[in-house]
Amino acid sequence: MELYGYVSRYRNARHEFYQWQNSAEVVQRLMMAFTFACLTGLGAYIRVYTPLSPVPFTGQVFFVLLSGAVLGMRYGGISQLMYVLLGVIGVPWFAGGASGVEYVAGATGGYLVGFIMAALFVGYFVDRDTRARSLTGLVPVMIAGVLIIYVLGATWLAIFLDLDLWQAIALGIAPFLLLDVVKAVLAAGAARVLTERGPVAGT
């Protein structure tokens, strides 16, 4: 009986958040976007470098995907655009506590562009079809979002370091594939916990 009470309170809280989100003013939506930008920046401090690649493991991808699922296309994309722009002007929340335009123009800049595109992609499907808000709908969408980050990141890496296709895959994709699939599944689970299956208004 006590467990049922907890479940009921959780469902009520989720429904209230859903209703608030759908009735939120633009300023409130922008604050939510900024919150996810900050979470993405926090995820950058969760990093592990390996000898296999100049690109570190970070916690950013989880929050990038989650921003699209929770905020929808427009504000999910805005959240990641905020993250990149604030990092460019000096907020030290890129991987390794870096900031500045030179970081975006460096070897890993394509991944930052990929963050914006992935959030837009995930948000598009969540906005377009309420079935995409189910766990089985979210997982493939999240994995596709990871692939978008990979394509843009590895392409940029190849151009910057003058690599061929297989070298770019070996450096910019292969070392991270399994872990990022796990992140995508976890982000899908988190999104399912936080959101109802109805569309997000105003996205």
N, CA, C and O of each residue as an XYZ file, in Angstrom:
812
protein
N       0.831     -1.209      0.000
C       0.000      0.000      0.000
C       0.866      1.259      0.000
O       0.574      2.229     -0.700
N       1.921      1.227      0.787
C       2.830      2.374      0.841
C       3.507      2.591     -0.507
O       3.683      3.727     -0.948
N       3.890      1.478     -1.164
C       4.507      1.577     -2.484
C       3.554      2.216     -3.477
O       3.963      3.048     -4.286
N       2.289      1.833     -3.420
C       1.288      2.424     -4.312
C       1.202      3.935     -4.091
O       1.029      4.697     -5.042
N       1.322      4.364     -2.835
C       1.283      5.793     -2.535
C       2.440      6.537     -3.164
O       2.261      7.633     -3.696
N       3.647      5.942     -3.107
C       4.813      6.560     -3.736
C       4.633      6.663     -5.248
O       4.935      7.693     -5.852
N       4.142      5.592     -5.846
C       3.930      5.576     -7.299
C       2.899      6.630     -7.693
O       3.063      7.337     -8.687
N       1.849      6.720     -6.908
C       0.801      7.703     -7.189
C       1.336      9.127     -7.091
O       1.014      9.968     -7.931
N       2.142      9.401     -6.082
C       2.722     10.745     -5.930
C       3.667     11.065     -7.075
O       3.700     12.191     -7.572
N       4.437     10.062     -7.487
C       5.350     10.264     -8.621
C       4.566     10.604     -9.891
O       4.925     11.530    -10.618
N       3.505      9.859    -10.150
C       2.710     10.105    -11.352
C       2.054     11.476    -11.305
O       1.976     12.166    -12.321
N       1.588     11.867    -10.139
C       0.990     13.196     -9.997
C       2.027     14.286    -10.239
O       1.747     15.277    -10.912
N       3.232     14.101     -9.686
C       4.299     15.090     -9.872
C       4.685     15.190    -11.335
O       4.902     16.288    -11.848
N       4.773     14.046    -12.014
C       5.117     14.056    -13.439
C       4.042     14.750    -14.250
O       4.344     15.509    -15.171
N       2.777     14.490    -13.909
C       1.675     15.122    -14.630
C       1.666     16.626    -14.397
O       1.420     17.394    -15.327
N       1.933     17.058    -13.158
C       1.980     18.490    -12.862
C       3.112     19.173    -13.619
O       2.952     20.289    -14.114
N       4.271     18.493    -13.708
C       5.384     19.049    -14.478
C       4.997     19.171    -15.944
O       5.295     20.175    -16.590
N       4.335     18.152    -16.464
C       3.893     18.166    -17.864
C       2.941     19.325    -18.122
O       3.073     20.029    -19.123
N       1.981     19.525    -17.221
C       1.027     20.617    -17.381
C       1.723     21.971    -17.276
O       1.439     22.884    -18.052
N       2.637     22.096    -16.311
C       3.370     23.350    -16.158
C       4.207     23.640    -17.394
O       4.257     24.773    -17.874
N       4.866     22.598    -17.907
C       5.714     22.777    -19.079
C       4.906     23.248    -20.275
O       5.361     24.102    -21.036
N       3.716     22.700    -20.447
C       2.884     23.062    -21.589
C       2.271     24.448    -21.467
O       1.854     25.033    -22.466
N       2.214     24.974    -20.254
C       1.649     26.309    -20.064
C       2.721     27.353    -19.753
O       2.401     28.516    -19.507
N       3.968     26.951    -19.762
C       5.063     27.853    -19.388
C       5.228     28.985    -20.396
O       5.017     28.807    -21.596
N       5.605     30.139    -19.888
C       5.912     31.277    -20.749
C       7.282     31.086    -21.381
O       8.057     30.218    -20.980
N       7.565     31.927    -22.390
C       8.831     31.812    -23.120
C      10.020     31.942    -22.179
O      10.990     31.194    -22.300
N       9.956     32.877    -21.249
C      11.075     33.083    -20.322
C      11.312     31.828    -19.488
O      12.457     31.445    -19.246
N      10.234     31.191    -19.051
C      10.366     29.965    -18.267
C      10.961     28.834    -19.110
O      11.777     28.052    -18.621
N      10.553     28.753    -20.362
C      11.103     27.726    -21.249
C      12.593     27.966    -21.495
O      13.384     27.026    -21.567
N      12.957     29.242    -21.621
C      14.372     29.559    -21.817
C      15.182     29.210    -20.576
O      16.333     28.786    -20.683
N      14.589     29.386    -19.404
C      15.278     29.004    -18.175
C      15.471     27.486    -18.109
O      16.502     27.011    -17.632
N      14.488     26.734    -18.583
C      14.644     25.285    -18.649
C      15.750     24.913    -19.622
O      16.547     24.014    -19.355
N      15.793     25.613    -20.760
C      16.850     25.366    -21.739
C      18.217     25.673    -21.131
O      19.176     24.929    -21.333
N      18.294     26.770    -20.389
C      19.551     27.130    -19.742
C      19.955     26.075    -18.712
O      21.138     25.763    -18.569
N      18.973     25.529    -17.997
C      19.259     24.474    -17.030
C      19.902     23.277    -17.713
O      20.867     22.711    -17.201
N      19.371     22.893    -18.862
C      19.958     21.764    -19.578
C      21.325     22.118    -20.167
O      22.194     21.253    -20.277
N      21.520     23.374    -20.543
C      22.858     23.799    -20.978
C      23.855     23.610    -19.836
O      24.972     23.134    -20.042
N      23.432     23.992    -18.628
C      24.307     23.834    -17.453
C      24.572     22.363    -17.153
O      25.693     21.996    -16.801
N      23.559     21.525    -17.288
C      23.751     20.089    -17.064
C      24.720     19.503    -18.086
O      25.543     18.652    -17.748
N      24.625     19.955    -19.329
C      25.568     19.493    -20.350
C      26.977     19.928    -19.995
O      27.930     19.165    -20.151
N      27.105     21.172    -19.511
C      28.414     21.651    -19.076
C      28.953     20.856    -17.903
O      30.148     20.568    -17.836
N      28.069     20.500    -16.973
C      28.484     19.661    -15.851
C      28.944     18.298    -16.345
O      29.910     17.735    -15.830
N      28.247     17.771    -17.347
C      28.630     16.481    -17.919
C      30.017     16.494    -18.545
O      30.670     15.455    -18.635
N      30.468     17.673    -18.977
C      31.804     17.780    -19.572
C      32.896     17.506    -18.552
O      34.008     17.120    -18.913
N      32.575     17.708    -17.262
C      33.571     17.467    -16.216
C      33.661     15.991    -15.849
O      34.562     15.568    -15.124
N      32.712     15.217    -16.363
C      32.804     13.756    -16.226
C      33.524     13.261    -17.472
O      32.881     13.013    -18.492
N      34.827     13.115    -17.412
C      35.597     12.819    -18.619
C      36.701     11.813    -18.319
O      37.284     11.783    -17.235
N      36.957     10.997    -19.328
C      38.028     10.009    -19.240
C      38.753      9.985    -20.572
O      38.140      9.721    -21.606
N      40.048     10.255    -20.560
C      40.858     10.174    -21.779
C      41.453      8.777    -21.906
O      41.787      8.134    -20.912
N      41.577      8.326    -23.142
C      42.216      7.035    -23.408
C      43.300      7.248    -24.451
O      43.271      8.243    -25.176
N      44.263      6.324    -24.540
C      45.296      6.438    -25.565
C      44.781      6.141    -26.967
O      45.523      6.265    -27.941
N      43.513      5.750    -27.073
C      42.964      5.362    -28.371
C      42.467      6.544    -29.195
O      42.296      6.427    -30.408
N      42.231      7.693    -28.537
C      41.623      8.812    -29.253
C      41.906     10.120    -28.539
O      42.062     10.139    -27.318
N      41.977     11.243    -29.305
C      42.110     12.558    -28.669
C      40.791     13.064    -28.109
O      40.764     14.105    -27.452
N      39.701     12.356    -28.351
C      38.375     12.755    -27.875
C      38.077     12.014    -26.573
O      38.148     10.785    -26.551
N      37.745     12.717    -25.487
C      37.513     12.041    -24.203
C      36.102     11.483    -24.078
O      35.178     11.948    -24.745
N      35.943     10.480    -23.214
C      34.622     10.077    -22.766
C      34.088     11.187    -21.857
O      34.816     11.664    -20.987
N      32.850     11.601    -22.039
C      32.238     12.582    -21.141
C      30.791     12.185    -20.864
O      30.255     11.257    -21.472
N      30.175     12.907    -19.936
C      28.768     12.683    -19.638
C      27.838     13.579    -20.436
O      26.630     13.580    -20.197
N      28.373     14.336    -21.373
C      27.572     15.315    -22.093
C      26.461     14.694    -22.925
O      25.336     15.194    -22.943
N      26.778     13.600    -23.617
C      25.821     13.015    -24.557
C      24.499     12.684    -23.868
O      23.429     12.880    -24.444
N      24.574     12.188    -22.650
C      23.368     11.857    -21.899
C      22.442     13.062    -21.796
O      21.246     12.952    -22.066
N      22.989     14.214    -21.405
C      22.171     15.412    -21.217
C      21.742     16.030    -22.539
O      20.671     16.632    -22.622
N      22.560     15.890    -23.566
C      22.182     16.373    -24.898
C      20.913     15.667    -25.366
O      19.949     16.311    -25.781
N      20.925     14.338    -25.295
C      19.771     13.559    -25.737
C      18.550     13.840    -24.862
O      17.431     13.959    -25.361
N      18.777     13.942    -23.563
C      17.675     14.178    -22.639
C      17.039     15.549    -22.872
O      15.828     15.703    -22.713
N      17.837     16.532    -23.242
C      17.295     17.872    -23.482
C      16.286     17.858    -24.614
O      15.245     18.508    -24.519
N      16.575     17.126    -25.688
C      15.631     17.040    -26.798
C      14.352     16.342    -26.411
O      13.265     16.753    -26.818
N      14.473     15.271    -25.614
C      13.291     14.492    -25.225
C      12.405     15.242    -24.248
O      11.180     15.144    -24.328
N      12.996     15.983    -23.333
C      12.221     16.681    -22.304
C      11.704     18.029    -22.806
O      10.562     18.394    -22.529
N      12.526     18.762    -23.534
C      12.168     20.125    -23.937
C      11.554     20.213    -25.320
O      10.959     21.232    -25.668
N      11.690     19.156    -26.117
C      11.210     19.228    -27.490
C      12.251     19.829    -28.418
O      13.343     20.205    -27.992
N      11.898     19.913    -29.685
C      12.853     20.313    -30.713
C      13.389     21.730    -30.508
O      14.601     21.943    -30.472
N      12.481     22.692    -30.374
C      12.910     24.093    -30.335
C      13.794     24.385    -29.127
O      14.911     24.883    -29.274
N      13.296     24.077    -27.947
C      14.038     24.453    -26.747
C      15.145     23.454    -26.407
O      16.108     23.807    -25.726
N      15.017     22.217    -26.875
C      16.150     21.300    -26.763
C      17.325     21.793    -27.595
O      18.467     21.795    -27.136
N      17.032     22.216    -28.835
C      18.089     22.783    -29.677
C      18.667     24.052    -29.095
O      19.877     24.273    -29.132
N      17.781     24.899    -28.548
C      18.246     26.151    -27.932
C      19.156     25.859    -26.746
O      20.143     26.564    -26.536
N      18.835     24.828    -25.971
C      19.661     24.513    -24.801
C      21.097     24.195    -25.210
O      22.047     24.621    -24.553
N      21.248     23.446    -26.294
C      22.599     23.084    -26.731
C      23.294     24.235    -27.453
O      24.518     24.357    -27.407
N      22.512     25.073    -28.116
C      23.091     26.282    -28.703
C      23.600     27.199    -27.598
O      24.670     27.793    -27.726
N      22.830     27.318    -26.505
C      23.293     28.092    -25.350
C      24.599     27.524    -24.820
O      25.541     28.264    -24.537
N      24.648     26.209    -24.690
C      25.857     25.564    -24.171
C      27.077     25.928    -25.012
O      28.119     26.299    -24.473
N      26.944     25.822    -26.327
C      28.082     26.113    -27.211
C      28.438     27.597    -27.172
O      29.611     27.942    -27.030
N      27.450     28.476    -27.294
C      27.727     29.915    -27.341
C      28.318     30.427    -26.037
O      29.246     31.236    -26.051
N      27.788     29.964    -24.910
C      28.341     30.405    -23.627
C      29.760     29.874    -23.434
O      30.596     30.544    -22.827
N      30.032     28.686    -23.943
C      31.395     28.178    -23.900
C      32.335     28.991    -24.762
O      33.490     29.216    -24.398
N      31.839     29.431    -25.909
C      32.654     30.252    -26.816
C      33.034     31.572    -26.155
O      34.157     32.048    -26.321
N      32.092     32.175    -25.396
C      32.381     33.493    -24.819
C      33.113     33.403    -23.481
O      33.407     34.426    -22.863
N      33.411     32.165    -23.026
C      34.288     32.062    -21.874
C      33.870     31.180    -20.721
O      34.665     30.972    -19.804
N      32.650     30.647    -20.723
C      32.258     29.747    -19.630
C      33.072     28.457    -19.757
O      33.008     27.802    -20.798
N      33.828     28.078    -18.737
C      34.753     26.942    -18.871
C      34.077     25.584    -18.690
O      34.348     24.868    -17.725
N      33.184     25.235    -19.637
C      32.454     23.981    -19.455
C      32.527     23.065    -20.670
O      31.718     22.146    -20.800
N      33.486     23.303    -21.560
C      33.800     22.282    -22.550
C      34.667     21.216    -21.868
O      35.109     21.408    -20.735
N      34.907     20.109    -22.546
C      35.695     19.022    -21.948
C      37.033     19.549    -21.435
O      37.731     20.292    -22.125
N      37.373     19.151    -20.217
C      38.616     19.593    -19.615
C      38.553     20.992    -19.036
O      39.588     21.557    -18.682
N      37.338     21.577    -18.929
C      37.214     22.936    -18.417
C      37.647     23.989    -19.415
O      37.952     25.122    -19.041
N      37.674     23.616    -20.691
C      38.100     24.554    -21.739
C      36.955     25.482    -22.125
O      35.795     25.243    -21.788
N      37.311     26.548    -22.840
C      36.316     27.481    -23.375
C      36.963     28.229    -24.528
O      38.153     28.069    -24.798
N      36.163     29.049    -25.207
C      36.704     29.880    -26.272
C      36.430     29.344    -27.665
O      36.176     28.156    -27.862
N      36.489     30.257    -28.624
C      36.192     29.897    -30.010
C      37.216     28.925    -30.569
O      36.899     28.137    -31.460
N      38.444     28.971    -30.057
C      39.481     28.069    -30.571
C      39.157     26.612    -30.258
O      39.567     25.718    -30.998
N      38.426     26.361    -29.170
C      38.049     24.985    -28.854
C      37.025     24.475    -29.859
O      37.115     23.341    -30.328
N      36.050     25.322    -30.186
C      35.026     24.929    -31.156
C      35.645     24.715    -32.533
O      35.195     23.861    -33.298
N      36.673     25.490    -32.841
C      37.340     25.352    -34.135
C      38.375     24.232    -34.142
O      38.983     23.959    -35.177
N      38.582     23.579    -32.994
C      39.598     22.528    -32.894
C      39.087     21.172    -33.334
O      38.048     21.059    -33.985
N      39.840     20.146    -32.966
C      39.572     18.791    -33.462
C      38.205     18.263    -33.049
O      37.602     17.480    -33.783
N      37.706     18.677    -31.889
C      36.440     18.131    -31.390
C      35.243     19.049    -31.638
O      34.153     18.806    -31.120
N      35.445     20.097    -32.427
C      34.367     21.060    -32.669
C      33.137     20.445    -33.319
O      32.016     20.883    -33.061
N      33.333     19.441    -34.153
C      32.203     18.811    -34.822
C      31.251     18.140    -33.869
O      30.052     18.056    -34.136
N      31.771     17.663    -32.760
C      30.901     17.031    -31.763
C      29.984     18.068    -31.121
O      28.833     17.765    -30.807
N      30.483     19.285    -30.923
C      29.651     20.337    -30.344
C      28.516     20.718    -31.285
O      27.382     20.924    -30.852
N      28.826     20.810    -32.567
C      27.765     21.047    -33.555
C      26.788     19.874    -33.539
O      25.576     20.058    -33.649
N      27.334     18.673    -33.401
C      26.501     17.480    -33.327
C      25.558     17.498    -32.141
O      24.447     16.976    -32.231
N      25.978     18.090    -31.026
C      25.100     18.193    -29.859
C      23.819     18.956    -30.221
O      22.713     18.528    -29.891
N      23.989     20.075    -30.894
C      22.833     20.889    -31.277
C      21.917     20.106    -32.213
O      20.701     20.080    -32.026
N      22.508     19.473    -33.215
C      21.716     18.736    -34.193
C      21.030     17.518    -33.573
O      19.898     17.194    -33.930
N      21.710     16.851    -32.654
C      21.114     15.677    -32.006
C      19.920     16.074    -31.147
O      18.894     15.394    -31.158
N      20.046     17.174    -30.403
C      18.923     17.641    -29.588
C      17.739     18.025    -30.470
O      16.592     17.724    -30.137
N      18.011     18.685    -31.587
C      16.949     19.031    -32.538
C      16.283     17.771    -33.089
O      15.058     17.703    -33.197
N      17.093     16.787    -33.433
C      16.587     15.536    -34.016
C      15.691     14.789    -33.024
O      14.569     14.410    -33.359
N      16.184     14.584    -31.818
C      15.397     13.872    -30.804
C      14.110     14.638    -30.510
O      13.032     14.048    -30.438
N      14.228     15.953    -30.340
C      13.052     16.765    -30.063
C      12.035     16.731    -31.183
O      10.830     16.761    -30.931
N      12.506     16.670    -32.417
C      11.594     16.618    -33.571
C      10.700     15.390    -33.504
O       9.489     15.488    -33.700
N      11.286     14.249    -33.231
C      10.503     13.021    -33.188
C       9.584     12.981    -31.969
O       8.464     12.478    -32.051
N      10.050     13.501    -30.854
C       9.221     13.538    -29.649
C       8.019     14.468    -29.861
O       6.911     14.167    -29.417
N       8.245     15.592    -30.538
C       7.159     16.528    -30.820
C       6.182     15.974    -31.846
O       4.974     16.192    -31.748
N       6.706     15.263    -32.818
C       5.919     14.845    -33.988
C       5.011     13.655    -33.700
O       3.909     13.570    -34.242
N       5.464     12.740    -32.855
C       4.740     11.499    -32.643
C       4.802     11.127    -31.164
O       5.883     10.860    -30.640
N       3.657     11.106    -30.490
C       3.653     10.793    -29.060
C       4.138      9.370    -28.786
O       4.560      9.071    -27.670
N       4.082      8.486    -29.793
C       4.599      7.131    -29.600
C       6.104      7.142    -29.367
O       6.648      6.219    -28.761
N       6.778      8.186    -29.849
C       8.226      8.307    -29.639
C       8.555      8.593    -28.184
O       9.723      8.562    -27.798
N       7.527      8.877    -27.359
C       7.766      9.115    -25.931
C       7.699      7.840    -25.106
O       7.964      7.863    -23.904
N       7.349      6.731    -25.740
C       7.426      5.450    -25.049
C       8.886      5.015    -24.993
O       9.714      5.510    -25.758
N       9.203      4.093    -24.090
C      10.589      3.642    -23.975
C      11.062      2.988    -25.265
O      12.185      3.231    -25.706
N      10.218      2.163    -25.873
C      10.612      1.491    -27.117
C      10.732      2.482    -28.270
O      11.469      2.237    -29.225
N      10.019      3.591    -28.187
C      10.160      4.622    -29.209
C      11.371      5.499    -28.978
O      12.010      5.950    -29.929
N      11.692      5.746    -27.704
C      12.795      6.646    -27.385
C      14.165      6.036    -27.667
O      15.066      6.733    -28.133
N      14.330      4.748    -27.391
C      15.662      4.139    -27.523
C      16.228      4.281    -28.939
O      17.352      4.765    -29.075
N      15.508      3.885    -30.008
C      16.089      4.049    -31.339
C      16.318      5.510    -31.724
O      17.275      5.828    -32.429
N      15.432      6.401    -31.257
C      15.613      7.826    -31.550
C      16.878      8.347    -30.875
O      17.637      9.109    -31.474
N      17.104      7.938    -29.630
C      18.311      8.353    -28.910
C      19.575      7.811    -29.587
O      20.565      8.531    -29.717
N      19.543      6.564    -30.010
C      20.712      5.978    -30.682
C      20.976      6.701    -31.993
O      22.130      6.945    -32.346
N      19.915      7.046    -32.720
C      20.088      7.819    -33.949
C      20.702      9.183    -33.653
O      21.508      9.691    -34.432
N      20.313      9.778    -32.512
C      20.918     11.048    -32.107
C      22.406     10.910    -31.863
O      23.182     11.795    -32.223
N      22.813      9.799    -31.248
C      24.242      9.529    -31.046
C      24.957      9.433    -32.394
O      26.059      9.957    -32.552
N      24.335      8.769    -33.357
C      24.949      8.620    -34.683
C      25.135      9.978    -35.355
O      26.127     10.194    -36.052
N      24.191     10.888    -35.153
C      24.345     12.239    -35.708
C      25.576     12.917    -35.121
O      26.360     13.531    -35.844
N      25.741     12.803    -33.808
C      26.925     13.374    -33.161
C      28.195     12.761    -33.741
O      29.169     13.467    -34.002
N      28.180     11.452    -33.938
C      29.344     10.754    -34.494
C      29.679     11.235    -35.909
O      30.833     11.533    -36.220
N      28.661     11.303    -36.750
C      28.909     11.674    -38.154
C      29.533     13.059    -38.242
O      30.525     13.254    -38.944
N      28.957     14.015    -37.534
C      29.495     15.375    -37.574
C      30.849     15.457    -36.878
O      31.764     16.124    -37.360
N      30.970     14.776    -35.746
C      32.229     14.824    -35.007
C      33.369     14.169    -35.751
O      34.460     14.733    -35.833
N      33.134     12.985    -36.295
C      34.194     12.264    -37.000
C      34.563     12.949    -38.314
O      35.727     12.947    -38.716
N      33.572     13.532    -38.977
C      33.863     14.266    -40.220
C      34.760     15.455    -39.940
O      35.747     15.679    -40.641
N      34.415     16.218    -38.911
C      35.224     17.380    -38.514
C      36.626     16.927    -38.104
O      37.619     17.556    -38.468
N      36.698     15.842    -37.353
C      37.986     15.306    -36.905
C      38.847     14.912    -38.094
O      40.050     15.173    -38.111
N      38.229     14.283    -39.088
C      38.967     13.852    -40.286
C      39.536     15.048    -41.040
O      40.672     15.011    -41.510
N      38.745     16.101    -41.151
C      39.207     17.295    -41.860
C      40.324     17.979    -41.079
O      41.336     18.387    -41.648
N      40.125     18.097    -39.779
C      41.092     18.814    -38.943
C      42.429     18.088    -38.869
O      43.481     18.726    -38.915
N      42.401     16.775    -38.757
C      43.631     15.993    -38.612
C      44.086     15.327    -39.907
O      45.056     14.568    -39.910
N      43.385     15.611    -41.011
C      43.718     15.041    -42.323
C      43.720     13.510    -42.255
O      44.715     12.867    -42.588
N      42.603     12.942    -41.823
C      42.460     11.502    -41.683
C      41.603     10.941    -42.804
O      40.779     11.652    -43.378
N      41.798      9.663    -43.117
C      40.865      9.020    -44.038
C      39.663      8.513    -43.239
O      39.616      8.649    -42.017
N      38.697      7.929    -43.942
C      37.453      7.517    -43.301
C      37.682      6.540    -42.161
O      37.121      6.705    -41.078
N      38.504      5.523    -42.398
C      38.693      4.479    -41.385
C      39.475      4.990    -40.181
O      39.240      4.565    -39.049
N      40.399      5.897    -40.433
C      41.129      6.504    -39.320
C      40.203      7.352    -38.460
O      40.298      7.345    -37.232
N      39.301      8.087    -39.122
C      38.349      8.924    -38.382
C      37.407      8.065    -37.545
O      37.085      8.417    -36.410
N      36.971      6.949    -38.097
C      36.105      6.041    -37.348
C      36.864      5.445    -36.165
O      36.321      5.340    -35.065
N      38.120      5.053    -36.392
C      38.916      4.442    -35.330
C      39.179      5.411    -34.188
O      39.203      5.009    -33.025
N      39.377      6.689    -34.512
C      39.686      7.684    -33.478
C      38.442      8.318    -32.862
O      38.383      8.557    -31.656
N      37.458      8.583    -33.704
C      36.334      9.405    -33.261
C      35.040      8.682    -32.990
O      34.094      9.291    -32.491
N      34.963      7.380    -33.306
C      33.716      6.648    -33.110
C      33.921      5.348    -32.344
O      33.292      5.127    -31.309
N      34.790      4.499    -32.846
C      34.930      3.141    -32.311
C      35.175      3.084    -30.794
O      34.566      2.256    -30.117
N      36.052      3.941    -30.243
C      36.310      3.825    -28.792
C      35.104      4.160    -27.907
O      35.079      3.808    -26.728
N      34.107      4.841    -28.481
C      33.011      5.372    -27.674
C      31.670      4.703    -27.940
O      30.691      4.961    -27.240
N      31.629      3.841    -28.955
C      30.345      3.347    -29.447
C      29.537      2.635    -28.372
O      28.373      2.968    -28.151
N      30.134      1.666    -27.707
C      29.393      0.879    -26.733
C      28.901      1.740    -25.574
O      27.739      1.648    -25.179
N      29.778      2.573    -25.032
C      29.392      3.413    -23.896
C      28.304      4.400    -24.286
O      27.399      4.661    -23.494
N      28.374      4.954    -25.491
C      27.365      5.922    -25.897
C      26.014      5.271    -26.172
O      24.975      5.906    -25.992
N      26.016      4.026    -26.599
C      24.746      3.300    -26.720
C      24.121      3.128    -25.335
O      22.910      3.274    -25.167
N      24.960      2.816    -24.348
C      24.471      2.713    -22.967
C      23.897      4.057    -22.512
O      22.836      4.099    -21.889
N      24.595      5.156    -22.822
C      24.094      6.487    -22.464
C      22.748      6.755    -23.121
O      21.852      7.325    -22.499
N      22.606      6.342    -24.383
C      21.352      6.556    -25.102
C      20.202      5.812    -24.432
O      19.104      6.351    -24.290
N      20.455      4.580    -24.023
C      19.420      3.791    -23.349
C      19.068      4.424    -21.998
O      17.895      4.509    -21.635
N      20.087      4.865    -21.262
C      19.837      5.518    -19.968
C      19.073      6.829    -20.146
O      18.183      7.146    -19.357
N      19.422      7.586    -21.178
C      18.713      8.842    -21.448
C      17.263      8.569    -21.821
O      16.370      9.323    -21.433
N      17.021      7.500    -22.572
C      15.647      7.120    -22.918
C      14.859      6.769    -21.659
O      13.705      7.169    -21.510
N      15.491      6.018    -20.753
C      14.833      5.671    -19.504
C      14.534      6.889    -18.660
O      13.447      7.006    -18.093
N      15.497      7.802    -18.571
C      15.293      9.025    -17.790
C      14.182      9.878    -18.384
O      13.363     10.437    -17.655
N      14.156      9.977    -19.714
C      13.116     10.765    -20.372
C      11.739     10.165    -20.131
O      10.760     10.886    -19.935
N      11.677      8.845    -20.146
C      10.386      8.184    -19.902
C       9.906      8.427    -18.469
O       8.708      8.567    -18.221
N      10.849      8.474    -17.535
C      10.498      8.736    -16.136
C      10.009     10.171    -15.952
O       9.084     10.426    -15.181
N      10.644     11.112    -16.672
C      10.373     12.524    -16.455
C       9.193     13.060    -17.236
O       8.606     14.067    -16.840
N       8.828     12.419    -18.336
C       7.834     13.004    -19.238
C       6.641     12.077    -19.436
O       6.745     10.857    -19.314
N       5.507     12.699    -19.744
C       4.339     11.947    -20.168
C       4.389     11.751    -21.669
O       5.235     12.331    -22.351
N       3.485     10.936    -22.180
C       3.541     10.602    -23.601
C       2.910     11.656    -24.486
O       3.014     11.569    -25.710
N       2.262     12.646    -23.905
C       1.679     13.699    -24.704
C       2.745     14.620    -25.272
O       3.851     14.676    -24.733
N       2.444     15.349    -26.354
C       3.419     16.266    -26.942
C       3.654     17.478    -26.057
O       2.822     17.830    -25.220
N       4.808     18.112    -26.258
C       5.125     19.338    -25.518
C       4.644     20.521    -26.328
O       5.086     20.715    -27.460
N       3.751     21.313    -25.771
C       3.216     22.473    -26.476
C       4.279     23.546    -26.583
O       5.164     23.649    -25.734
N       4.185     24.347    -27.640
C       5.070     25.490    -27.798
C       6.450     25.137    -28.292
O       7.341     25.986    -28.289
N       6.656     23.870    -28.729
C       7.973     23.482    -29.213
C       8.108     23.727    -30.682
O       9.161     23.455    -31.259
